[in-house]
Amino acid sequence: MAAPSEGGPTASEYIVHHLGHWTNVKQGFIVDFRVINYDSLLIALLLGLLTVFVLYLAAKRATAGVPGRFQAAVEILVEMVDGQAKANIHNAESRKFIAPMALTVFVWIFLMNAMDLIPVDLLPHLWGVAHEAVGRDYHDAYLRVVPTADLSVTFGLSLAVLVLCLFYAIKIKGVGGFAHELVTAPFGTSKNPFFAVILGVVNLVMQIIEYVSKTVSHGMRLFGNMYAGELVFMLIALMGGFAAMSFGGVLLGLGHVIAGTIWAIFHILVITLQAFIFMMLALIYLGQAHNAH
């Protein structure tokens, strides 16, 4: 980033531009279903394919002998996820799908989170150069490279978990059992028809609130942490952009390197932890879907 005195953007303009998406239309409302963020979809798809390829490669190269480093790392990961799946999903038939799904989700989200470790200006700059090469304005090139810092992606993931929860709740309990649970839990029912109707309505409202709150918090937790991490990296990048060839500028540039290194090392823990938390909550919610109230 060039300093404002050199004709570059101001700090505010820099951050606003980096928070812009490559999208089909400009967002007009807080919730605007017309908007498609092409950058988030494309990068998430590519990383999803990479996840499947890595896990496929690990399965294909698996041997009964002494494992190599790659196989050992994947085996440790598989054992960790399988252990958590067994602790939360007691139905062995369901685990045949849920355990591999949880493993895929963990690796996929980890890779999407890890895009935050790429230098802030690298891919957006290359995207801007590509725009210039086809005769477009460099400053009109928007690209955000961390899909999990996009609320539409994290909500999409949490909605997928919700759909699976509803699917398994109906599959395990049956349509009648699931419907009965919706109107009898958590406060039970009554033999009196009048109170039974009142409790049924209250229970149904509480169940809806529970499903909605779990889904919203599931997606918001991942989004909030990754958005904040992305913003900190931008602020650190500003330190390097404003560093000039003077004593104060040298100190600012040194601070940029030190702060960026420390935050990147710390962020490795954050991106791993957030992937693990999202996977664990998915397993917990799916486990709850199997249990009767």
Summary of the structure (lengths in Angstrom):
residues: 293
radius of gyration: 23.8
end to end distance: 56.3
largest distance: 82.5
contacts: 843
relative contact order: 0.13
helix: 77%
strand: 1%
